[in-house]
Amino acid sequence: MSDDVREMVERARGAFRIVEHWEQDRVDEMVQAVGWMWQKEEVAREITRLAVEESGMGVWEHKIPKQRNKTRGAIWDMRGVRTCGLVEEDRARGLRKYAKPMGVIANVTPCTNPTATPSFLGLCILKTRNAMVVSPHPRTRQATFLTIEYGRKALQKIGAPEDLFQCLREPTNEKTVELMSACDFVVATGGKALIRVVYAAGKPAHTVGAGNVVAIVDKSADLAAAADKIMRSKTFDNATSCSCENAVAIQESVFAPMLRELEAVGGYLCSAEEREKLRRAMWPDGQSLSREIPARSAAEIARLAGLSLPEGTGFLMVLGEKIGPEDPFCGEKLSVVLTVWKWSDFAEMVERLERILQFSGSGHSCAIHTAEQRQVEELALRAKVGRINVNMPNCLVNSGSWSNGQPFTTTLGCGTWAGNMTSDNINWRHFLNYTLVSAPLSEYAPGDEELFGEYLAKWGRG
């Protein structure tokens, strides 16, 4: 069946008009129905297995909890939230805020998270009374299509318009551009090339940036615990997430023992010769990361690079050498390859982090393993990232988890640092318009002393 993008968007508009003025209880019933469907164990197994079969990327057993947790996390974060009608009132200022939907939203979905991304964002889009048309990645189009079909089935069960959810069957670049141009808003999760295409479509959009997470380890850290957390994060789903650690930066005084801890949990440090073999396999043209590398196991990457690894190796390590295009290991790799840096002075390390992020990863996130709160404070004040995770496995908490307070999401805004509209974890809050209704107040205009008192007392009125 061929996709008629314009016809799909019109059907979505028809469905949107039906729910545009629904009350909160009917909207919440939709969200519950679809959320229940997408978090079912049997549904999660089916759609995630298909995703791995199609793409050859990631670990099926890891994708199941990711699918379920993102779905359940969305429901948890939206419990009791009002997105219909009057949602806020400030009587002292005579203001009332009314929430309004955006309309039809195009959702461009990556092959790294082909089921969790449309599921999480789909629930947020339903909660805000919008319609969604998904453009899946061509490598995982069947998994994403099946995910949306399950969502449509849940909508149909409760008598809600199933065309609130639709998905292209045979996605192409041309169809994706047409879809984005025809919709009211776009949310796109993908790389730099996609982001340029999104903004060229001329519609308001939420986009993302590169990850390239650096985990800083200082001498006060529990080294064994830090190594275990980094390993669990780095190897989860074979590093499909942009939130997995791309590098670890270890304080010089604990560099050797920390390396031993990383090796004890399955890390393998490449020699200079092995590093060069790995570089050639990962960037065969010297610039672009080979599509055979992301989300592959350490054994698969080693085979491509012609390396022999000890049994039980879960991730590869290489020493960081330079920052910039001359050493691509300092950038995002979306693979179980970890770059290792050494540092002595924390202020210098923060400056180095800024240079690393300028090359790849501005606005995204970083991690730190430390018992020193002052290190955390300095990093928070200076690092140009939207998220900093302290003493945690970054990938497992950065986009929301049951063990920290980050809002659940599958789409991480990276702020103006990366050319994004927001540095937030994208969720239901980002799919609403608002109308402010203002009532008259007794007029009051402050005088000079109330407005400028401290300045005038110090500097006078000259």
Secondary structure, DSSP 8 states (H G I E B T S, - for coil): ----HHHHHHHHHHHHHHHTT--HHHHHHHHHHHHHHHH-HHHHHHHHHHHHHHH--S-HHHHHHHHHHHHHHHHHHHTT---SEEEEEETTTTEEEEEEE--EEEEE--SSSTTHHHHHHHHHHHHTT-EEEEE--GGGHHHHHHHHHHHHHHHHHTT--GGGEEE-SS--HHHHHHHHHHSSEEEE-S-HHHHHHHHHTTS-EE------EEEEE-TTS-HHHHHHHHHHHHHGGGG-STTSEEEEEEEGGGHHHHHHHHHHTTEEE--HHHHHHHHHHH-TTSSS--TTSTT--HHHHHHHHT----TT--EEEEE---SSTT-GGGS---SSEEEEEEES-HHHHHHHHHHHHHHTTTEEEEEEE-S-HHHHHHHHHH--EEEEEESS-HHHHTT--TTS-S---S-B--TGGGT-S-SSB-SGGGGEEEEEEE---------HHHHHHHHHHHH---
